[in-house]
Amino acid sequence: MRSDYCGNVSENDLDQTVELCGWCHRRRDHGGVIFIDLRDREGIVQVVFDPDTPETFSIAESVRNEYVLRVKGRVRPRPEGTENPDMATGKIEVLGLELEILNRAETPPFMIDDNDVSEENRLRYRYIDLRRDDMQMRLRMRARITHRLREFLEEHGFLDIETPMLTRATPEGARDYLVPSRTHEGAFFALPQSPQLFKQLLMMSGFDRYYQIVRCFRDEDLRADRQPEFTQLDIEMSFVDEEGVMGLMEGLVRDVFTHVLETPLPDPFPRMSHAEAISRYGSDKPDLRIPLELVDVGDLMQDVEFKVFAGPANDPNGRVAALRLPQGSKLTRKEIDDYTAYVGIYGAKGLAYIKVNEVTKGREGLQSPILKFLPDEVVQAILERSGAQDGDLIFFGADKASIVNEALGALRVKLGHDQGLLEHGWRPLWVVDFPMFEKDEQSPRWQALHHPFTAAIADHNDLLETDPGACLSRAYDMVLNGSEIGGGSIRIHQPEIQQKVFRLLGINEQEAEDKFGFLVTALKYGCPPHGGMAFGLDRMVMLMTGASSIRDVMAFPKTQTASCMLTSAPAPVSDAQLREIGVRLRKPPQGASPHPGEK
């Protein structure tokens, strides 16, 4: 029906006859001459209709925004002085010779070039929203990114192998989405949170290098960078160690940035231990574009009379840390109060501070409500350790280490953005040497920090029984500008070690057999050393396109309540369907919210 895309018509086509299809982006009637901006996925071209072709001109008069059109016309230069340098096709126009309305359109719920549309309306009329330039750009770039990822992996010997969507529920991680089985009454499938076990089984099957761009499902609380269903680039390799996996995955990311954004990334990526990242930045995914760091001052506070500081300083699980904001003394009391409220979101009970007016004057050159509680030598040591200079502001966190890390880590990022400290560019980072386990705050049992199939570093297997908290894993995360875009590990490939980890996690032999028996059995039949990684594709595309949410790089995302505004899903189903799968609904409590599909 067409000879080319609208956005591809150029000066090379002058005096040529073209046939174009698309949507009417805008129609303008200039007293006897009608202009229609015709739009398709490649761009917009201006089509001109004049009264010399009365039948075609009459049709053009009836065209409205978003009508679907087919145009036949001749390419000609725009008259001098009417060129549009902001358009790729701004030097030419098409003289319309024939016009066909393929479909009429009602007035859309919002204009395509309106940037002030509520997200609810954008998601409800997603097919309209997706016509907008920025959405077209993001999804086209997503396609380019996935294409290049596939090319790189296949050039390096990886096989694209699909794993099941219907599997069994897992005991670790987020809640599963469950699917009742009609043919096995009372039994349920689960949608996969990741293909973790299947990709390990593929390594045991001898395929050596596997990848898959795969949909995953997690029934968890949502944020801007999370969705109930998301896309993962899943990778696994045999006969490798950490260096082998990390080196190739670093090359993969560097390659896609070079080909898609034409932007070089550092070679090699810097590395940082998990302990150092937490100590310096309060986060295991630090944004290195922000030149602010946390400094431990707990040892200085152990003997002060100020219990707010002394208590955590003397608690093995506590932390007292300082965060210096250069030239931060200009902050008003209201701004400081706002930051205090902000860290309260993360459990902090307050936000102590010292304004540094003149360092050389010592205590006399400082302003703070807490100075009266601190001896001169402690104040001086804080100034020296934090590197304070005239005009700076020092914030303090004092509480359980987890609260201080989370609160000051988040404050560090917010200050960086609010105070214009964010450096330009891409700052990738490998975070390594993660603890293998962490304590469950609700019970005395241990939890796997990543997942229970992660191997311990070379000489730490003995610690599995003697000191699990000191055991470090062979895990590694790739961080980019403060977002974790991928994570992986070397896996356990020895059945006795895997059983030992299960026992440590409180999974007894019967439970391990019920839930993971197929994996443990497979380990006994010749499992190679193997490891891999998974990248959050949505998050990677979000960063590369400059979008603020992964919803803006997914064609049909869910809301933050895990519902679809477009299709009104989830929705009730008929009693007959429920009977068929052996499910009976409990009566909802009074006042409960209706299903998204109910009116």
C-alpha positions as a printed Julia matrix, in Angstrom:
599×3 Matrix{Float64}:
   0.0     0.0    0.0
   3.0     2.33   0.29
   6.35    2.92  -1.34
   8.13    4.23   1.77
   7.72    5.45   5.34
   6.77    9.1    5.93
   9.92    9.9    7.9
  12.19    8.46   5.23
  11.15   10.82   2.42
  14.06   13.17   1.68
  15.67   15.46  -0.88
  16.9    12.31  -2.63
  13.27   11.72  -3.66
  12.68   15.11  -5.31
  10.32   14.92  -8.29
   9.58   11.27  -7.44
   6.04    9.96  -6.92
   5.61    8.33  -3.5
   2.78    6.44  -1.84
   2.54    6.91   1.92
   0.32    5.61   4.73
  -0.12    6.9    8.25
  -2.11    8.98  10.69
  -3.11   12.62  10.37
  -0.97   14.26  13.03
  -2.33   17.73  12.3
  -4.43   19.37   9.58
  -4.16   23.07   8.69
  -6.35   24.99   6.25
  -4.54   28.09   4.96
  -7.2    29.69   2.83
  -7.37   27.51  -0.23
  -4.38   25.28   0.59
  -4.65   22.38   3.04
  -1.61   21.0    4.86
  -1.7    17.55   6.49
   1.19   16.37   8.62
   1.2    12.63   7.94
   2.79   10.51  10.67
   4.03    6.94  10.9
   6.63    5.22  13.07
   9.55    6.76  11.14
   8.41   10.38  11.43
   6.25   13.08   9.9
   6.06   14.52   6.4
   4.06   17.53   5.26
   1.53   16.83   2.51
   0.0    19.76   0.57
  -3.4    19.69  -1.17
  -4.57   22.49  -3.46
  -7.87   23.1   -5.27
  -6.38   22.04  -8.64
  -7.41   18.49  -7.72
 -11.0    19.18  -6.53
 -11.93   15.61  -5.58
  -8.77   15.06  -3.51
  -9.05   18.56  -2.01
 -12.62   17.83  -0.92
 -11.51   14.67   0.87
  -8.67   16.58   2.57
 -11.2    19.09   3.9
 -12.97   16.27   5.76
  -9.81   14.86   7.4
  -9.41   15.23  11.17
  -6.67   14.34  13.66
  -5.78   10.62  13.83
  -7.62    9.68  10.64
  -5.77    6.83   8.94
  -4.79    7.91   5.43
  -3.17    6.74   2.23
  -1.56    9.44   0.08
  -0.07    9.42  -3.41
   1.93   12.49  -4.31
   5.04   14.09  -5.76
   8.01   15.13  -3.64
   9.08   18.74  -4.07
  11.24   21.27  -2.18
   9.47   23.47   0.34
   9.2    27.1   -0.76
  12.14   29.22   0.36
  11.69   30.46   3.92
   9.26   27.7    4.93
  11.83   24.99   5.69
  11.59   23.41   9.15
  15.05   22.54  10.53
  13.45   20.69  13.49
  12.02   18.01  11.18
  14.03   15.34   9.36
  11.75   15.97   6.39
  11.77   19.74   6.91
  13.29   20.63   3.54
  10.69   18.86   1.41
   6.94   18.36   1.16
   4.65   16.08  -0.81
   2.15   17.54  -3.25
  -0.92   15.37  -2.71
  -2.34   13.93  -5.94
  -4.56   11.21  -4.46
  -5.99   10.8   -0.95
  -7.81    7.85   0.55
  -9.31    7.74   4.04
  -8.59    4.2    5.25
 -10.32    4.79   8.58
 -11.9     7.67  10.44
 -11.16    8.37  14.09
 -13.13    9.87  16.93
 -11.56   12.78  18.78
  -8.77   11.13  20.84
  -8.87   11.36  24.67
  -5.69   13.45  24.54
  -3.53   15.0   21.86
  -0.49   13.05  20.74
   1.87   15.95  21.43
   0.33   16.8   24.83
   2.97   16.11  27.5
   0.66   16.89  30.41
  -1.49   13.74  30.42
  -2.17   11.75  33.59
  -0.56    8.33  33.75
  -4.0     6.8   34.35
  -5.2     8.12  31.0
  -1.97    7.14  29.29
  -2.35    3.54  30.48
  -6.09    3.37  29.85
  -5.61    4.48  26.23
  -2.16    2.95  25.82
  -2.58    2.47  22.06
  -2.91    6.27  21.78
  -0.04    6.92  24.18
   2.22    4.61  22.19
   1.8     6.82  19.12
   3.73    9.61  20.85
   7.3    10.34  19.71
   8.99    9.57  23.02
   7.19    6.24  23.45
   7.99    5.27  19.86
  11.64    6.18  20.45
  11.89    4.14  23.64
  10.35    0.98  22.24
  12.36    1.23  19.04
  15.53    1.6   21.1
  14.44   -1.36  23.2
  14.22   -3.42  20.01
  17.71   -2.27  18.98
  19.1    -3.14  22.41
  17.64   -6.65  22.45
  18.8    -7.22  18.87
  22.37   -6.27  19.75
  22.34   -8.35  22.96
  21.3   -11.39  20.92
  23.96  -10.72  18.29
  26.73  -10.44  20.88
  25.73  -13.59  22.73
  25.32  -15.67  19.6
  28.68  -14.43  18.33
  30.12  -15.84  21.56
  28.56  -19.28  21.27
  25.4   -18.92  23.35
  22.26  -20.89  22.46
  18.8   -19.36  22.81
  16.8   -22.03  24.71
  13.3   -21.57  26.15
  12.37  -22.74  29.64
   8.86  -23.48  30.99
   6.34  -20.8   32.0
   4.4   -23.31  34.12
   6.61  -24.66  36.89
   6.4   -25.35  40.63
   6.28  -22.83  43.46
   9.56  -21.78  45.08
  10.06  -21.24  48.82
  12.46  -18.32  48.51
  12.16  -14.76  47.18
   8.93  -12.94  46.38
   5.46  -14.45  46.33
   4.64  -16.62  43.35
   1.79  -16.14  40.94
  -0.09  -19.45  41.22
  -1.98  -21.19  38.42
  -4.49  -23.89  39.46
  -4.32  -27.1   37.47
  -7.57  -28.4   35.98
  -6.16  -31.85  35.34
  -4.53  -32.29  38.76
  -7.17  -31.29  41.27
  -5.86  -29.36  44.25
  -2.43  -28.83  42.65
  -0.94  -25.6   41.34
   1.64  -24.45  38.89
   3.61  -21.26  39.55
   4.74  -18.69  37.02
   8.55  -18.46  37.18
  10.25  -15.75  39.2
  13.29  -16.61  37.08
  14.51  -19.6   35.06
  17.25  -20.2   37.67
  16.9   -23.96  38.2
  16.19  -24.74  34.56
  19.25  -22.88  33.32
  21.39  -24.8   35.82
  19.86  -28.03  34.53
  20.78  -26.97  30.98
  24.41  -26.7   32.1
  24.17  -30.22  33.51
  22.75  -31.25  30.13
  25.9   -30.16  28.32
  24.71  -27.11  26.39
  27.63  -25.08  27.8
  26.3   -21.6   27.03
  22.64  -20.62  27.29
  20.71  -17.37  27.07
  17.09  -16.34  26.95
  15.16  -13.09  26.88
  12.41  -14.27  29.17
   9.32  -13.04  30.98
   9.42  -13.43  34.78
   6.71  -12.93  37.41
   6.82  -11.76  41.02
   3.85  -10.95  43.19
   5.5    -8.21  45.22
   4.99   -4.59  46.24
   5.71   -2.34  43.28
   7.86    0.72  42.74
   8.81    2.82  39.72
  11.4     0.26  38.65
   9.35   -2.89  39.4
   6.48   -4.68  37.7
   4.61   -7.92  38.44
   5.8    -9.22  35.06
   9.13   -8.11  33.71
  11.73   -9.14  31.16
  15.09  -10.62  32.01
  18.14  -11.39  29.91
  19.07  -14.73  31.45
  22.56  -16.2   30.92
  24.43  -19.29  32.11
  27.88  -20.71  31.28
  29.76  -23.93  32.08
  33.41  -24.41  33.11
  33.81  -20.81  34.25
  34.82  -18.84  37.31
  33.85  -15.31  38.35
  36.45  -13.69  36.14
  35.17  -15.53  33.08
  31.54  -14.56  33.63
  32.2   -10.98  34.69
  34.65  -10.33  31.86
  32.23  -11.49  29.19
  29.19   -9.77  30.73
  31.12   -6.53  31.02
  32.0    -6.87  27.35
  28.32   -7.44  26.54
  27.21   -4.21  28.23
  30.09   -2.24  26.78
  29.19   -3.57  23.33
  25.51   -2.62  23.51
  26.34    0.91  24.71
  28.81    1.31  21.85
  26.42    0.08  19.17
  23.17    1.64  20.39
  24.22    4.86  22.15
  27.65    5.23  20.51
  28.96    5.78  24.04
  32.12    4.07  25.32
  32.1     2.7   28.86
  35.21    2.29  31.05
  37.4    -0.72  30.38
  37.54   -2.42  32.82
  34.64   -1.53  35.11
  35.8    -0.66  38.63
  35.12   -3.17  41.4
  34.17   -2.7   45.01
  33.44   -5.13  47.82
  29.97   -5.21  49.3
  31.4    -4.18  52.69
  33.15   -1.13  51.19
  30.04   -0.07  49.27
  27.92   -0.19  52.42
  30.56    1.62  54.47
  31.17    4.45  51.98
  27.74    4.84  50.39
  25.22    3.06  52.63
  24.1     1.04  49.62
  25.12   -2.04  47.66
  24.23   -0.18  44.44
  25.96    3.18  44.87
  25.56    5.97  42.35
  29.17    6.98  41.77
  28.1    10.16  39.96
  27.44   11.7   43.39
  30.71   12.71  45.11
  29.4    12.34  48.67
  30.48    9.59  51.07
  29.57    8.34  54.53
  32.3     8.43  57.17
  32.27    6.29  60.31
  32.54    8.3   63.52
  31.28    5.66  65.97
  34.67    5.22  67.63
  34.66    8.95  68.45
  31.25    8.74  70.11
  31.69    5.76  72.44
  32.44    7.86  75.53
  30.28   10.95  74.9
  27.38   11.67  77.25
  24.97   12.07  74.32
  23.17    8.71  74.42
  21.69    9.18  70.95
  25.26    8.75  69.67
  26.85    6.7   72.45
  24.18    3.97  72.36
  24.67    2.93  68.71
  28.43    3.57  68.98
  28.69    0.87  71.66
  26.24   -1.52  70.01
  27.87   -4.21  67.81
  24.87   -3.88  65.48
  24.83   -0.07  65.59
  26.48    2.61  63.51
  27.22    6.31  63.81
  28.13    7.92  60.49
  28.63   11.42  59.11
  27.74   12.76  55.66
  29.36   16.04  54.61
  27.53   18.31  52.17
  29.93   20.82  50.59
  28.64   24.39  51.01
  25.56   22.96  52.71
  25.46   25.57  55.47
  23.32   27.69  53.14
  20.42   25.27  53.71
  17.51   26.85  55.57
  15.99   25.33  58.68
  12.95   24.34  56.62
  15.14   22.5   54.12
  16.9    20.66  56.95
  13.5    19.78  58.46
  12.4    18.45  55.06
  15.48   16.24  54.88
  14.81   15.07  58.43
  11.31   14.03  57.4
  12.77   12.3   54.35
  15.15   10.06  56.31
  12.22    9.24  58.6
  10.79    7.24  55.7
  13.73    4.88  56.17
  13.3     4.49  59.92
  15.63    7.25  61.13
  14.39    8.93  64.31
  16.04   12.24  63.47
  18.84   13.95  61.59
  21.51   15.67  63.65
  23.73   18.21  61.9
  26.57   20.67  62.34
  26.9    23.82  60.21
  30.54   24.66  59.59
  30.95   28.43  59.27
  34.69   28.77  59.99
  36.81   25.67  60.6
  39.73   27.56  62.1
  37.57   28.91  64.94
  36.82   25.43  66.19
  33.63   25.19  68.25
  33.06   28.93  67.9
  32.84   28.62  64.13
  30.11   25.99  64.26
  26.32   25.96  64.63
  24.41   22.96  65.95
  21.98   21.94  68.7
  24.19   18.92  69.49
  27.48   20.77  70.06
  26.8    21.14  73.8
  26.86   17.33  74.12
  30.23   16.84  72.39
  33.7    17.5   73.9
  36.11   19.74  72.02
  38.41   16.86  71.03
  35.47   14.91  69.54
  34.28   17.95  67.59
  37.78   18.53  66.23
  38.15   14.85  65.27
  34.8    14.96  63.42
  35.9    18.01  61.42
  39.21   16.39  60.49
  37.78   12.98  59.61
  34.95   14.39  57.51
  37.26   16.83  55.71
  34.98   19.72  56.61
  35.63   23.14  55.07
  34.1    26.57  55.57
  30.46   26.62  54.45
  29.91   22.86  54.74
  27.13   21.02  56.55
  27.66   17.67  58.29
  24.68   15.36  58.75
  24.76   12.47  61.23
  22.98    9.12  61.42
  22.98    7.08  64.62
  20.93    3.9   65.0
  21.03    0.25  63.98
  23.53   -0.07  61.16
  20.83   -1.14  58.69
  18.76    1.98  59.41
  21.76    4.34  59.23
  22.91    2.8   55.96
  19.51    2.98  54.35
  18.64    6.47  55.63
  21.99    8.18  54.95
  22.4     6.25  51.7
  19.06    7.59  50.47
  19.86   11.09  51.79
  23.17   11.04  49.92
  21.34   10.4   46.64
  18.67   13.02  47.32
  21.24   15.65  48.24
  23.17   14.87  45.08
  20.1    15.52  42.93
  18.7    18.45  44.92
  21.99   20.31  45.28
  23.22   19.88  41.71
  26.09   17.54  42.56
  25.22   14.86  40.02
  28.13   14.36  37.63
  27.48   13.72  33.94
  28.03   10.39  32.25
  27.83    6.66  32.93
  29.44    5.17  36.02
  29.32    1.37  35.97
  30.54   -0.68  38.91
  30.91   -4.31  39.94
  29.95   -5.03  43.56
  31.54   -8.29  44.75
  32.2   -10.33  47.91
  28.63  -10.33  49.16
  27.78  -12.03  52.43
  26.31  -15.42  51.6
  23.62  -15.21  54.31
  21.74  -12.66  56.35
  19.65  -13.03  59.48
  15.89  -12.99  59.15
  14.75  -10.14  61.41
  11.48  -11.98  62.16
  13.13  -15.27  63.22
  16.54  -16.67  64.21
  17.01  -18.49  60.88
  19.42  -17.56  58.14
  18.36  -16.42  54.67
  20.31  -16.57  51.41
  21.24  -13.02  50.43
  20.96  -13.9   46.72
  19.5   -17.41  46.38
  20.3   -20.82  47.92
  22.19  -22.04  44.86
  25.05  -19.51  45.16
  28.47  -20.94  45.93
  30.76  -19.76  48.72
  34.19  -18.33  47.92
  37.06  -20.82  47.75
  37.97  -21.38  51.41
  34.64  -20.46  53.06
  32.74  -23.75  52.72
  33.84  -24.75  56.23
  32.18  -21.58  57.57
  28.78  -22.89  56.44
  28.63  -24.84  59.7
  30.9   -22.85  62.01
  30.21  -19.17  61.19
  27.62  -18.6   58.41
  27.57  -14.85  59.0
  31.23  -14.59  57.99
  30.79  -16.68  54.84
  31.24  -14.7   51.61
  29.64  -15.8   48.35
  30.84  -15.93  44.77
  28.14  -13.44  43.77
  28.54  -10.25  41.76
  26.19   -7.4   40.86
  26.57   -4.92  38.02
  25.51   -1.42  39.03
  25.02    1.52  36.67
  24.39    5.06  37.93
  22.89    3.8   41.16
  20.7     1.05  39.66
  21.43   -2.64  39.8
  21.05   -3.74  36.19
  22.25   -7.3   36.62
  23.34   -9.87  39.15
  24.71  -13.36  39.18
  27.0   -15.86  40.83
  28.98  -19.04  40.49
  26.59  -21.84  41.47
  26.96  -24.76  43.82
  27.77  -27.8   41.67
  28.41  -30.38  44.41
  25.34  -32.14  45.91
  26.78  -32.41  49.43
  27.44  -28.64  49.56
  23.94  -27.91  48.25
  22.42  -30.12  50.96
  24.54  -28.36  53.59
  23.19  -24.97  52.46
  19.61  -26.25  52.53
  20.08  -27.43  56.13
  21.55  -24.08  57.15
  18.5   -22.32  55.67
  16.16  -24.51  57.71
  15.13  -26.67  54.76
  15.07  -30.23  56.05
  15.8   -33.27  53.92
  12.16  -34.02  53.21
  11.39  -30.41  52.22
  14.53  -30.29  50.09
  13.47  -33.5   48.37
   9.92  -32.24  47.82
  10.94  -28.86  46.41
  14.4   -29.39  44.96
  14.79  -33.13  44.65
  15.1   -32.93  40.88
  18.01  -30.47  41.22
  19.88  -32.46  43.88
  19.43  -35.63  41.84
  20.75  -33.89  38.73
  23.82  -32.68  40.65
  24.74  -36.33  41.28
  25.03  -37.18  37.59
  28.03  -35.12  36.6
  27.48  -31.39  37.03
  30.15  -29.04  35.64
  31.26  -25.91  37.5
  28.94  -23.23  36.18
  27.74  -19.71  36.76
  25.78  -16.98  35.12
  23.98  -13.72  35.35
  20.61  -12.13  34.73
  20.05   -8.57  33.53
  16.86   -6.61  34.18
  16.19   -5.68  30.56
  13.43   -3.19  31.42
  15.7    -1.36  33.84
  18.6    -1.31  31.4
  16.39    0.15  28.67
  14.95    2.67  31.15
  18.44    3.96  31.91
  19.6     4.0   28.3
  16.52    5.91  27.1
  16.45    8.34  30.03
  12.96    7.25  31.1
  11.97    7.73  34.72
  10.04    4.47  35.1
  10.18    1.02  33.54
   6.5     1.52  32.69
   7.7     3.95  30.03
   9.78    1.29  28.27
   7.15   -1.48  28.34
   4.42   -1.58  25.72
   1.62   -2.63  28.07
   2.68   -2.29  31.72
   0.68   -2.72  34.9
  -0.05    0.04  37.42
   1.53    0.19  40.86
  -1.39   -1.89  42.12
  -0.56   -4.62  39.57
  -3.64   -3.96  37.44
  -4.05   -3.25  33.73
  -6.03   -0.07  33.02
  -6.36   -1.01  29.35
  -8.01   -4.41  29.75
  -9.38   -3.99  33.31
  -7.38   -6.99  34.5
  -7.38   -8.81  36.84
 -11.11   -9.48  36.6
 -13.61  -11.94  38.04
 -14.27  -15.19  36.14
 -17.44  -17.24  35.91
 -18.49  -19.8   38.51
 -18.27  -22.46  35.79
 -14.6   -21.66  35.2
 -13.9   -21.78  38.92
 -15.65  -25.14  39.32
 -13.63  -26.54  36.44
 -10.35  -25.85  38.25
 -11.68  -26.76  41.69
 -11.47  -23.27  43.2
 -14.05  -21.71  45.52
 -13.9   -18.01  46.44
 -14.22  -16.75  49.97
 -16.72  -13.96  50.42
 -14.76  -10.67  50.35
 -14.82   -8.6   53.54
 -17.23   -5.68  53.68
 -15.78   -2.51  52.19
 -13.14   -4.35  50.18
 -12.09   -2.71  46.9
 -13.68   -4.2   43.77
 -11.67   -5.95  41.09
 -10.22   -3.56  38.49
 -12.63   -5.11  35.96
 -15.73   -4.34  38.05
 -17.56   -1.08  37.65
